[in-house]
Amino acid sequence: MPVQVSADFLSKLLKQVEVNPETEIEVNLEKQTISVKDSELSEDFEIDAYKKTCMINGYDDIDYLDQNLSSCTRYCKACQNFRTQSDDCSTSEKTDGDGDTEYFQQHLENIGEPSFPFLVDQQEI
């Protein structure tokens, strides 16, 4: 699993490994930390929530979708309802010029947030 660390941390880590080639490095995915055992050298790292969930649970994309099938189904039904109803929307019902974004958000609130972030960028909805 590739993790991005600061240049300072990497420099210290490489020096530690140079001094002791048997240095043990621990990556804690749940806490999102990388540390050198038997030392205080440690740093946090960022990881995409979807990738973290898949790695912790041993999922591939299909396993993840299977675990979230009911959320996917509710979301797809909301999309279908939105498309069907948005054809009937008058201009006065549209609250912004962004293609009925607010109207669609109201429908999503009824079903809850989708739990499949690789399919939907929730900031764009």
N, CA, C and O atoms as CSV, one atom per row, in Angstrom:
chain,resi,resn,atom,element,x,y,z
A,1,MET,N,N,0.849,-1.166,0.000
A,1,MET,CA,C,0.000,0.000,0.000
A,1,MET,C,C,0.901,1.237,0.000
A,1,MET,O,O,1.672,1.435,0.939
A,2,PRO,N,N,0.814,2.054,-1.021
A,2,PRO,CA,C,1.627,3.274,-1.027
A,2,PRO,C,C,1.022,4.334,-0.100
A,2,PRO,O,O,-0.185,4.576,-0.123
A,3,VAL,N,N,1.863,4.949,0.702
A,3,VAL,CA,C,1.435,6.065,1.542
A,3,VAL,C,C,2.387,7.230,1.303
A,3,VAL,O,O,3.583,7.041,1.079
A,4,GLN,N,N,1.842,8.415,1.354
A,4,GLN,CA,C,2.661,9.604,1.149
A,4,GLN,C,C,3.048,10.181,2.510
A,4,GLN,O,O,2.192,10.423,3.360
A,5,VAL,N,N,4.340,10.393,2.699
A,5,VAL,CA,C,4.846,10.955,3.947
A,5,VAL,C,C,5.643,12.211,3.636
A,5,VAL,O,O,6.006,12.458,2.485
A,6,SER,N,N,5.912,12.995,4.656
A,6,SER,CA,C,6.681,14.227,4.477
A,6,SER,C,C,8.142,13.900,4.169
A,6,SER,O,O,8.628,12.815,4.488
A,7,ALA,N,N,8.815,14.833,3.559
A,7,ALA,CA,C,10.236,14.661,3.246
A,7,ALA,C,C,11.053,14.474,4.522
A,7,ALA,O,O,11.989,13.675,4.552
A,8,ASP,N,N,10.698,15.212,5.579
A,8,ASP,CA,C,11.406,15.105,6.849
A,8,ASP,C,C,11.264,13.701,7.436
A,8,ASP,O,O,12.250,13.104,7.868
A,9,PHE,N,N,10.040,13.177,7.451
A,9,PHE,CA,C,9.798,11.836,7.981
A,9,PHE,C,C,10.553,10.795,7.152
A,9,PHE,O,O,11.177,9.890,7.705
A,10,LEU,N,N,10.494,10.925,5.837
A,10,LEU,CA,C,11.175,9.977,4.962
A,10,LEU,C,C,12.685,9.984,5.200
A,10,LEU,O,O,13.321,8.930,5.231
A,11,SER,N,N,13.245,11.169,5.367
A,11,SER,CA,C,14.679,11.284,5.621
A,11,SER,C,C,15.060,10.573,6.918
A,11,SER,O,O,16.041,9.830,6.963
A,12,LYS,N,N,14.276,10.807,7.972
A,12,LYS,CA,C,14.540,10.162,9.264
A,12,LYS,C,C,14.369,8.644,9.165
A,12,LYS,O,O,15.141,7.880,9.745
A,13,LEU,N,N,13.360,8.230,8.431
A,13,LEU,CA,C,13.104,6.807,8.261
A,13,LEU,C,C,14.259,6.124,7.520
A,13,LEU,O,O,14.711,5.053,7.925
A,14,LEU,N,N,14.727,6.735,6.455
A,14,LEU,CA,C,15.838,6.154,5.689
A,14,LEU,C,C,17.116,6.094,6.511
A,14,LEU,O,O,17.876,5.131,6.410
A,15,LYS,N,N,17.359,7.125,7.329
A,15,LYS,CA,C,18.535,7.095,8.210
A,15,LYS,C,C,18.429,5.953,9.210
A,15,LYS,O,O,19.408,5.262,9.492
A,16,GLN,N,N,17.224,5.768,9.743
A,16,GLN,CA,C,16.992,4.683,10.710
A,16,GLN,C,C,17.249,3.323,10.061
A,16,GLN,O,O,17.871,2.452,10.668
A,17,VAL,N,N,16.777,3.142,8.844
A,17,VAL,CA,C,16.961,1.874,8.144
A,17,VAL,C,C,18.429,1.666,7.771
A,17,VAL,O,O,18.920,0.537,7.771
A,18,GLU,N,N,19.124,2.756,7.456
A,18,GLU,CA,C,20.554,2.661,7.139
A,18,GLU,C,C,21.345,2.184,8.359
A,18,GLU,O,O,22.253,1.361,8.241
A,19,VAL,N,N,20.986,2.713,9.530
A,19,VAL,CA,C,21.660,2.316,10.770
A,19,VAL,C,C,21.299,0.875,11.136
A,19,VAL,O,O,22.155,0.103,11.567
A,20,ASN,N,N,20.030,0.522,10.962
A,20,ASN,CA,C,19.564,-0.823,11.304
A,20,ASN,C,C,18.674,-1.347,10.171
A,20,ASN,O,O,17.480,-1.050,10.140
A,21,PRO,N,N,19.238,-2.115,9.252
A,21,PRO,CA,C,18.467,-2.637,8.120
A,21,PRO,C,C,17.288,-3.529,8.526
A,21,PRO,O,O,16.417,-3.804,7.701
A,22,GLU,N,N,17.248,-3.974,9.755
A,22,GLU,CA,C,16.143,-4.805,10.229
A,22,GLU,C,C,15.059,-3.984,10.930
A,22,GLU,O,O,14.221,-4.535,11.644
A,23,THR,N,N,15.079,-2.694,10.728
A,23,THR,CA,C,14.078,-1.802,11.318
A,23,THR,C,C,12.687,-2.243,10.863
A,23,THR,O,O,12.457,-2.495,9.680
A,24,GLU,N,N,11.772,-2.329,11.817
A,24,GLU,CA,C,10.388,-2.710,11.502
A,24,GLU,C,C,9.531,-1.460,11.380
A,24,GLU,O,O,9.554,-0.578,12.238
A,25,ILE,N,N,8.782,-1.411,10.297
A,25,ILE,CA,C,7.884,-0.284,10.029
A,25,ILE,C,C,6.458,-0.796,10.132
A,25,ILE,O,O,6.110,-1.821,9.546
A,26,GLU,N,N,5.641,-0.078,10.877
A,26,GLU,CA,C,4.249,-0.479,11.075
A,26,GLU,C,C,3.333,0.527,10.399
A,26,GLU,O,O,3.437,1.733,10.625
A,27,VAL,N,N,2.431,0.014,9.565
A,27,VAL,CA,C,1.411,0.853,8.939
A,27,VAL,C,C,0.081,0.456,9.553
A,27,VAL,O,O,-0.355,-0.686,9.415
A,28,ASN,N,N,-0.568,1.400,10.235
A,28,ASN,CA,C,-1.862,1.155,10.864
A,28,ASN,C,C,-2.919,1.841,10.009
A,28,ASN,O,O,-3.088,3.059,10.063
A,29,LEU,N,N,-3.621,1.044,9.226
A,29,LEU,CA,C,-4.602,1.587,8.291
A,29,LEU,C,C,-5.782,2.227,9.010
A,29,LEU,O,O,-6.250,3.293,8.608
A,30,GLU,N,N,-6.265,1.588,10.067
A,30,GLU,CA,C,-7.421,2.146,10.782
A,30,GLU,C,C,-7.106,3.520,11.379
A,30,GLU,O,O,-7.919,4.440,11.290
A,31,LYS,N,N,-5.931,3.656,11.982
A,31,LYS,CA,C,-5.539,4.938,12.589
A,31,LYS,C,C,-4.869,5.866,11.587
A,31,LYS,O,O,-4.654,7.045,11.869
A,32,GLN,N,N,-4.542,5.332,10.419
A,32,GLN,CA,C,-3.871,6.076,9.357
A,32,GLN,C,C,-2.541,6.655,9.832
A,32,GLN,O,O,-2.261,7.845,9.688
A,33,THR,N,N,-1.735,5.764,10.404
A,33,THR,CA,C,-0.403,6.167,10.864
A,33,THR,C,C,0.642,5.203,10.312
A,33,THR,O,O,0.357,4.034,10.051
A,34,ILE,N,N,1.846,5.713,10.142
A,34,ILE,CA,C,3.001,4.886,9.805
A,34,ILE,C,C,4.048,5.203,10.859
A,34,ILE,O,O,4.327,6.369,11.137
A,35,SER,N,N,4.623,4.163,11.443
A,35,SER,CA,C,5.580,4.394,12.529
A,35,SER,C,C,6.690,3.352,12.480
A,35,SER,O,O,6.555,2.289,11.874
A,36,VAL,N,N,7.795,3.699,13.143
A,36,VAL,CA,C,8.931,2.799,13.272
A,36,VAL,C,C,8.823,2.160,14.650
A,36,VAL,O,O,8.774,2.850,15.668
A,37,LYS,N,N,8.786,0.831,14.666
A,37,LYS,CA,C,8.678,0.123,15.949
A,37,LYS,C,C,9.874,0.445,16.827
A,37,LYS,O,O,10.985,0.659,16.344
A,38,ASP,N,N,9.622,0.475,18.116
A,38,ASP,CA,C,10.649,0.744,19.131
A,38,ASP,C,C,11.292,2.117,18.948
A,38,ASP,O,O,12.464,2.313,19.270
A,39,SER,N,N,10.515,3.059,18.430
A,39,SER,CA,C,10.992,4.443,18.333
A,39,SER,C,C,9.767,5.351,18.390
A,39,SER,O,O,8.628,4.885,18.333
A,40,GLU,N,N,10.015,6.627,18.502
A,40,GLU,CA,C,8.913,7.585,18.537
A,40,GLU,C,C,8.652,8.196,17.169
A,40,GLU,O,O,7.853,9.124,17.044
A,41,LEU,N,N,9.312,7.688,16.155
A,41,LEU,CA,C,9.155,8.186,14.804
A,41,LEU,C,C,7.821,7.691,14.239
A,41,LEU,O,O,7.612,6.491,14.059
A,42,SER,N,N,6.927,8.642,13.964
A,42,SER,CA,C,5.585,8.297,13.505
A,42,SER,C,C,5.003,9.465,12.722
A,42,SER,O,O,5.353,10.623,12.955
A,43,GLU,N,N,4.110,9.145,11.791
A,43,GLU,CA,C,3.451,10.206,11.024
A,43,GLU,C,C,2.089,9.708,10.555
A,43,GLU,O,O,1.911,8.525,10.263
A,44,ASP,N,N,1.128,10.634,10.488
A,44,ASP,CA,C,-0.199,10.325,9.953
A,44,ASP,C,C,-0.150,10.389,8.434
A,44,ASP,O,O,0.694,11.072,7.856
A,45,PHE,N,N,-1.069,9.665,7.794
A,45,PHE,CA,C,-1.182,9.750,6.342
A,45,PHE,C,C,-2.649,9.767,5.946
A,45,PHE,O,O,-3.514,9.327,6.704
A,46,GLU,N,N,-2.919,10.275,4.761
A,46,GLU,CA,C,-4.282,10.353,4.231
A,46,GLU,C,C,-4.529,9.166,3.305
A,46,GLU,O,O,-3.618,8.689,2.628
A,47,ILE,N,N,-5.768,8.702,3.286
A,47,ILE,CA,C,-6.171,7.655,2.347
A,47,ILE,C,C,-7.644,7.857,2.022
A,47,ILE,O,O,-8.432,8.245,2.884
A,48,ASP,N,N,-7.999,7.596,0.793
A,48,ASP,CA,C,-9.380,7.697,0.340
A,48,ASP,C,C,-10.263,6.755,1.168
A,48,ASP,O,O,-9.904,5.598,1.387
A,49,ALA,N,N,-11.413,7.251,1.626
A,49,ALA,CA,C,-12.304,6.462,2.490
A,49,ALA,C,C,-12.750,5.169,1.817
A,49,ALA,O,O,-12.838,4.129,2.471
A,50,TYR,N,N,-13.030,5.223,0.530
A,50,TYR,CA,C,-13.453,4.025,-0.207
A,50,TYR,C,C,-12.333,2.981,-0.209
A,50,TYR,O,O,-12.573,1.806,0.070
A,51,LYS,N,N,-11.124,3.413,-0.523
A,51,LYS,CA,C,-9.995,2.480,-0.563
A,51,LYS,C,C,-9.706,1.900,0.816
A,51,LYS,O,O,-9.385,0.719,0.949
A,52,LYS,N,N,-9.822,2.742,1.838
A,52,LYS,CA,C,-9.595,2.281,3.208
A,52,LYS,C,C,-10.607,1.200,3.581
A,52,LYS,O,O,-10.234,0.159,4.122
A,53,THR,N,N,-11.878,1.443,3.295
A,53,THR,CA,C,-12.927,0.463,3.595
A,53,THR,C,C,-12.669,-0.852,2.879
A,53,THR,O,O,-12.795,-1.926,3.468
A,54,CYS,N,N,-12.305,-0.762,1.602
A,54,CYS,CA,C,-12.045,-1.983,0.832
A,54,CYS,C,C,-10.852,-2.750,1.398
A,54,CYS,O,O,-10.901,-3.974,1.516
A,55,MET,N,N,-9.801,-2.047,1.741
A,55,MET,CA,C,-8.610,-2.727,2.256
A,55,MET,C,C,-8.871,-3.375,3.616
A,55,MET,O,O,-8.444,-4.503,3.862
A,56,ILE,N,N,-9.567,-2.664,4.493
A,56,ILE,CA,C,-9.851,-3.203,5.829
A,56,ILE,C,C,-10.731,-4.453,5.738
A,56,ILE,O,O,-10.539,-5.414,6.482
A,57,ASN,N,N,-11.697,-4.426,4.815
A,57,ASN,CA,C,-12.645,-5.537,4.698
A,57,ASN,C,C,-12.257,-6.580,3.650
A,57,ASN,O,O,-12.932,-7.600,3.511
A,58,GLY,N,N,-11.176,-6.329,2.914
A,58,GLY,CA,C,-10.754,-7.266,1.880
A,58,GLY,C,C,-11.664,-7.271,0.663
A,58,GLY,O,O,-11.778,-8.289,-0.021
A,59,TYR,N,N,-12.321,-6.132,0.381
A,59,TYR,CA,C,-13.251,-6.032,-0.739
A,59,TYR,C,C,-12.533,-5.637,-2.026
A,59,TYR,O,O,-11.553,-4.893,-2.010
A,60,ASP,N,N,-13.048,-6.157,-3.143
A,60,ASP,CA,C,-12.739,-5.554,-4.424
A,60,ASP,C,C,-13.965,-4.701,-4.783
A,60,ASP,O,O,-14.886,-4.595,-3.973
A,61,ASP,N,N,-13.997,-4.101,-5.960
A,61,ASP,CA,C,-15.121,-3.217,-6.315
A,61,ASP,C,C,-16.464,-3.943,-6.262
A,61,ASP,O,O,-17.452,-3.391,-5.778
A,62,ILE,N,N,-16.498,-5.171,-6.755
A,62,ILE,CA,C,-17.751,-5.932,-6.783
A,62,ILE,C,C,-18.207,-6.265,-5.365
A,62,ILE,O,O,-19.391,-6.130,-5.054
A,63,ASP,N,N,-17.293,-6.696,-4.507
A,63,ASP,CA,C,-17.655,-6.979,-3.111
A,63,ASP,C,C,-18.231,-5.740,-2.443
A,63,ASP,O,O,-19.223,-5.817,-1.717
A,64,TYR,N,N,-17.598,-4.596,-2.694
A,64,TYR,CA,C,-18.055,-3.353,-2.087
A,64,TYR,C,C,-19.481,-3.023,-2.543
A,64,TYR,O,O,-20.341,-2.685,-1.731
A,65,LEU,N,N,-19.712,-3.127,-3.845
A,65,LEU,CA,C,-21.059,-2.860,-4.361
A,65,LEU,C,C,-22.070,-3.838,-3.784
A,65,LEU,O,O,-23.186,-3.450,-3.435
A,66,ASP,N,N,-21.683,-5.104,-3.682
A,66,ASP,CA,C,-22.574,-6.114,-3.131
A,66,ASP,C,C,-22.964,-5.768,-1.693
A,66,ASP,O,O,-24.121,-5.931,-1.307
A,67,GLN,N,N,-22.006,-5.294,-0.905
A,67,GLN,CA,C,-22.277,-4.912,0.487
A,67,GLN,C,C,-23.169,-3.671,0.572
A,67,GLN,O,O,-23.830,-3.451,1.588
A,68,ASN,N,N,-23.190,-2.867,-0.482
A,68,ASN,CA,C,-23.953,-1.625,-0.485
A,68,ASN,C,C,-25.100,-1.654,-1.486
A,68,ASN,O,O,-25.558,-0.607,-1.944
A,69,LEU,N,N,-25.559,-2.843,-1.822
A,69,LEU,CA,C,-26.582,-2.998,-2.847
A,69,LEU,C,C,-27.850,-2.209,-2.529
A,69,LEU,O,O,-28.407,-1.562,-3.417
A,70,SER,N,N,-28.312,-2.250,-1.290
A,70,SER,CA,C,-29.554,-1.544,-0.962
A,70,SER,C,C,-29.382,-0.031,-1.115
A,70,SER,O,O,-30.304,0.645,-1.571
A,71,SER,N,N,-28.223,0.508,-0.745
A,71,SER,CA,C,-27.962,1.938,-0.929
A,71,SER,C,C,-27.907,2.282,-2.412
A,71,SER,O,O,-28.447,3.299,-2.846
A,72,CYS,N,N,-27.247,1.422,-3.183
A,72,CYS,CA,C,-27.158,1.644,-4.635
A,72,CYS,C,C,-28.549,1.634,-5.258
A,72,CYS,O,O,-28.865,2.482,-6.093
A,73,THR,N,N,-29.376,0.678,-4.853
A,73,THR,CA,C,-30.728,0.558,-5.399
A,73,THR,C,C,-31.564,1.792,-5.072
A,73,THR,O,O,-32.242,2.332,-5.947
A,74,ARG,N,N,-31.520,2.245,-3.807
A,74,ARG,CA,C,-32.277,3.443,-3.419
A,74,ARG,C,C,-31.800,4.660,-4.204
A,74,ARG,O,O,-32.611,5.477,-4.640
A,75,TYR,N,N,-30.489,4.782,-4.382
A,75,TYR,CA,C,-29.936,5.918,-5.104
A,75,TYR,C,C,-30.373,5.887,-6.570
A,75,TYR,O,O,-30.765,6.911,-7.129
A,76,CYS,N,N,-30.302,4.709,-7.186
A,76,CYS,CA,C,-30.707,4.592,-8.592
A,76,CYS,C,C,-32.188,4.919,-8.764
A,76,CYS,O,O,-32.570,5.567,-9.739
A,77,LYS,N,N,-33.025,4.476,-7.822
A,77,LYS,CA,C,-34.456,4.803,-7.893
A,77,LYS,C,C,-34.670,6.306,-7.762
A,77,LYS,O,O,-35.521,6.872,-8.447
A,78,ALA,N,N,-33.907,6.954,-6.893
A,78,ALA,CA,C,-34.027,8.408,-6.737
A,78,ALA,C,C,-33.620,9.110,-8.034
A,78,ALA,O,O,-34.242,10.093,-8.437
A,79,CYS,N,N,-32.574,8.599,-8.682
A,79,CYS,CA,C,-32.148,9.186,-9.956
A,79,CYS,C,C,-33.232,9.031,-11.003
A,79,CYS,O,O,-33.516,9.966,-11.751
A,80,GLN,N,N,-33.844,7.843,-11.062
A,80,GLN,CA,C,-34.914,7.612,-12.038
A,80,GLN,C,C,-36.104,8.514,-11.754
A,80,GLN,O,O,-36.682,9.092,-12.675
A,81,ASN,N,N,-36.474,8.640,-10.475
A,81,ASN,CA,C,-37.586,9.524,-10.111
A,81,ASN,C,C,-37.275,10.962,-10.481
A,81,ASN,O,O,-38.138,11.683,-10.983
A,82,PHE,N,N,-36.046,11.376,-10.235
A,82,PHE,CA,C,-35.652,12.742,-10.550
A,82,PHE,C,C,-35.772,12.992,-12.050
A,82,PHE,O,O,-36.336,14.001,-12.473
A,83,ARG,N,N,-35.241,12.072,-12.850
A,83,ARG,CA,C,-35.286,12.259,-14.305
A,83,ARG,C,C,-36.726,12.321,-14.798
A,83,ARG,O,O,-37.056,13.142,-15.654
A,84,THR,N,N,-37.587,11.453,-14.260
A,84,THR,CA,C,-38.982,11.425,-14.670
A,84,THR,C,C,-39.685,12.712,-14.253
A,84,THR,O,O,-40.399,13.312,-15.056
A,85,GLN,N,N,-39.494,13.139,-13.015
A,85,GLN,CA,C,-40.181,14.312,-12.502
A,85,GLN,C,C,-39.593,15.611,-13.018
A,85,GLN,O,O,-40.315,16.600,-13.145
A,86,SER,N,N,-38.310,15.635,-13.317
A,86,SER,CA,C,-37.707,16.890,-13.754
A,86,SER,C,C,-38.212,17.287,-15.129
A,86,SER,O,O,-38.190,18.468,-15.477
A,87,ASP,N,N,-38.676,16.304,-15.929
A,87,ASP,CA,C,-39.263,16.630,-17.228
A,87,ASP,C,C,-40.550,17.425,-17.039
A,87,ASP,O,O,-40.915,18.236,-17.890
A,88,ASP,N,N,-41.244,17.189,-15.912
A,88,ASP,CA,C,-42.501,17.864,-15.636
A,88,ASP,C,C,-42.328,19.163,-14.862
A,88,ASP,O,O,-43.308,19.874,-14.638
A,89,CYS,N,N,-41.111,19.489,-14.448
A,89,CYS,CA,C,-40.872,20.674,-13.632
A,89,CYS,C,C,-41.026,21.931,-14.472
A,89,CYS,O,O,-40.509,22.031,-15.584
A,90,SER,N,N,-41.742,22.872,-13.914
A,90,SER,CA,C,-41.807,24.167,-14.589
A,90,SER,C,C,-40.587,24.980,-14.191
A,90,SER,O,O,-39.907,24.649,-13.219
A,91,THR,N,N,-40.313,26.019,-14.922
A,91,THR,CA,C,-39.159,26.856,-14.635
A,91,THR,C,C,-39.264,27.454,-13.239
A,91,THR,O,O,-38.241,27.659,-12.586
A,92,SER,N,N,-40.467,27.736,-12.766
A,92,SER,CA,C,-40.627,28.349,-11.448
A,92,SER,C,C,-40.214,27.401,-10.324
A,92,SER,O,O,-39.872,27.862,-9.235
A,93,GLU,N,N,-40.236,26.081,-10.561
A,93,GLU,CA,C,-39.840,25.132,-9.526
A,93,GLU,C,C,-38.334,25.040,-9.381
A,93,GLU,O,O,-37.837,24.574,-8.355
A,94,LYS,N,N,-37.607,25.473,-10.384
A,94,LYS,CA,C,-36.148,25.402,-10.335
A,94,LYS,C,C,-35.635,26.547,-9.469
A,94,LYS,O,O,-35.974,27.709,-9.691
A,95,THR,N,N,-34.829,26.209,-8.498
A,95,THR,CA,C,-34.364,27.229,-7.561
A,95,THR,C,C,-32.977,27.734,-7.896
A,95,THR,O,O,-32.507,28.696,-7.288
A,96,ASP,N,N,-32.311,27.103,-8.857
A,96,ASP,CA,C,-31.009,27.596,-9.271
A,96,ASP,C,C,-30.809,27.274,-10.750
A,96,ASP,O,O,-31.605,26.546,-11.344
A,97,GLY,N,N,-29.776,27.803,-11.324
A,97,GLY,CA,C,-29.518,27.576,-12.734
A,97,GLY,C,C,-28.598,26.402,-12.960
A,97,GLY,O,O,-27.912,26.340,-13.980
A,98,ASP,N,N,-28.572,25.478,-12.036
A,98,ASP,CA,C,-27.601,24.393,-12.094
A,98,ASP,C,C,-28.266,23.054,-12.416
A,98,ASP,O,O,-27.906,22.024,-11.845
A,99,GLY,N,N,-29.238,23.072,-13.330
A,99,GLY,CA,C,-29.850,21.819,-13.760
A,99,GLY,C,C,-30.620,21.106,-12.668
A,99,GLY,O,O,-30.475,19.893,-12.510
A,100,ASP,N,N,-31.431,21.817,-11.916
A,100,ASP,CA,C,-32.269,21.220,-10.869
A,100,ASP,C,C,-31.481,20.572,-9.748
A,100,ASP,O,O,-31.967,19.632,-9.119
A,101,THR,N,N,-30.284,21.051,-9.485
A,101,THR,CA,C,-29.454,20.452,-8.443
A,101,THR,C,C,-30.173,20.435,-7.100
A,101,THR,O,O,-30.188,19.411,-6.418
A,102,GLU,N,N,-30.768,21.556,-6.716
A,102,GLU,CA,C,-31.439,21.622,-5.410
A,102,GLU,C,C,-32.645,20.696,-5.376
A,102,GLU,O,O,-32.910,20.061,-4.356
A,103,TYR,N,N,-33.376,20.613,-6.481
A,103,TYR,CA,C,-34.522,19.708,-6.571
A,103,TYR,C,C,-34.080,18.263,-6.364
A,103,TYR,O,O,-34.743,17.500,-5.662
A,104,PHE,N,N,-32.957,17.890,-6.978
A,104,PHE,CA,C,-32.416,16.543,-6.849
A,104,PHE,C,C,-31.952,16.282,-5.420
A,104,PHE,O,O,-32.152,15.186,-4.896
A,105,GLN,N,N,-31.335,17.275,-4.783
A,105,GLN,CA,C,-30.876,17.105,-3.405
A,105,GLN,C,C,-32.041,16.802,-2.474
A,105,GLN,O,O,-31.895,16.016,-1.538
A,106,GLN,N,N,-33.185,17.410,-2.716
A,106,GLN,CA,C,-34.353,17.143,-1.876
A,106,GLN,C,C,-34.761,15.680,-1.983
A,106,GLN,O,O,-35.145,15.069,-0.986
A,107,HIS,N,N,-34.682,15.114,-3.185
A,107,HIS,CA,C,-35.011,13.699,-3.352
A,107,HIS,C,C,-33.984,12.811,-2.654
A,107,HIS,O,O,-34.347,11.780,-2.086
A,108,LEU,N,N,-32.719,13.194,-2.688
A,108,LEU,CA,C,-31.685,12.398,-2.030
A,108,LEU,C,C,-31.850,12.406,-0.519
A,108,LEU,O,O,-31.551,11.414,0.145
A,109,GLU,N,N,-32.326,13.526,0.028
A,109,GLU,CA,C,-32.519,13.601,1.478
A,109,GLU,C,C,-33.537,12.564,1.942
A,109,GLU,O,O,-33.469,12.088,3.075
A,110,ASN,N,N,-34.476,12.214,1.075
A,110,ASN,CA,C,-35.490,11.225,1.434
A,110,ASN,C,C,-34.925,9.815,1.510
A,110,ASN,O,O,-35.489,8.966,2.199
A,111,ILE,N,N,-33.823,9.547,0.816
A,111,ILE,CA,C,-33.266,8.190,0.818
A,111,ILE,C,C,-31.967,8.095,1.591
A,111,ILE,O,O,-31.463,6.992,1.800
A,112,GLY,N,N,-31.411,9.209,2.019
A,112,GLY,CA,C,-30.135,9.194,2.718
A,112,GLY,C,C,-28.988,9.314,1.740
A,112,GLY,O,O,-29.172,9.176,0.530
A,113,GLU,N,N,-27.800,9.571,2.266
A,113,GLU,CA,C,-26.632,9.747,1.416
A,113,GLU,C,C,-26.180,8.414,0.836
A,113,GLU,O,O,-26.223,7.391,1.520
A,114,PRO,N,N,-25.748,8.419,-0.416
A,114,PRO,CA,C,-25.217,7.183,-0.974
A,114,PRO,C,C,-23.919,6.813,-0.273
A,114,PRO,O,O,-23.160,7.689,0.141
A,115,SER,N,N,-23.669,5.534,-0.141
A,115,SER,CA,C,-22.464,5.105,0.559
A,115,SER,C,C,-21.478,4.458,-0.408
A,115,SER,O,O,-20.778,3.509,-0.053
A,116,PHE,N,N,-21.429,4.969,-1.611
A,116,PHE,CA,C,-20.495,4.457,-2.597
A,116,PHE,C,C,-19.786,5.636,-3.239
A,116,PHE,O,O,-20.139,6.051,-4.343
A,117,PRO,N,N,-18.773,6.185,-2.542
A,117,PRO,CA,C,-18.145,7.437,-2.964
A,117,PRO,C,C,-17.416,7.377,-4.290
A,117,PRO,O,O,-17.198,8.419,-4.910
A,118,PHE,N,N,-17.029,6.197,-4.749
A,118,PHE,CA,C,-16.333,6.151,-6.024
A,118,PHE,C,C,-17.299,6.348,-7.188
A,118,PHE,O,O,-16.862,6.628,-8.304
A,119,LEU,N,N,-18.609,6.206,-6.949
A,119,LEU,CA,C,-19.596,6.434,-8.003
A,119,LEU,C,C,-20.137,7.856,-8.000
A,119,LEU,O,O,-20.526,8.377,-9.045
A,120,VAL,N,N,-20.162,8.485,-6.829
A,120,VAL,CA,C,-20.800,9.784,-6.702
A,120,VAL,C,C,-19.899,10.727,-5.942
A,120,VAL,O,O,-19.493,10.427,-4.819
A,121,ASP,N,N,-19.584,11.850,-6.529
A,121,ASP,CA,C,-18.871,12.886,-5.810
A,121,ASP,C,C,-19.923,13.717,-5.107
A,121,ASP,O,O,-20.582,14.547,-5.734
A,122,GLN,N,N,-20.087,13.504,-3.817
A,122,GLN,CA,C,-21.194,14.112,-3.090
A,122,GLN,C,C,-21.121,15.633,-3.080
A,122,GLN,O,O,-22.138,16.289,-2.853
A,123,GLN,N,N,-19.952,16.210,-3.318
A,123,GLN,CA,C,-19.850,17.656,-3.348
A,123,GLN,C,C,-20.463,18.229,-4.607
A,123,GLN,O,O,-20.832,19.403,-4.631
A,124,GLU,N,N,-20.579,17.427,-5.657
A,124,GLU,CA,C,-21.133,17.917,-6.907
A,124,GLU,C,C,-22.638,17.757,-6.981
A,124,GLU,O,O,-23.274,18.321,-7.871
A,125,ILE,N,N,-23.222,16.997,-6.063
A,125,ILE,CA,C,-24.675,16.766,-6.111
A,125,ILE,C,C,-25.384,18.004,-5.610
A,125,ILE,O,O,-26.613,18.036,-5.563
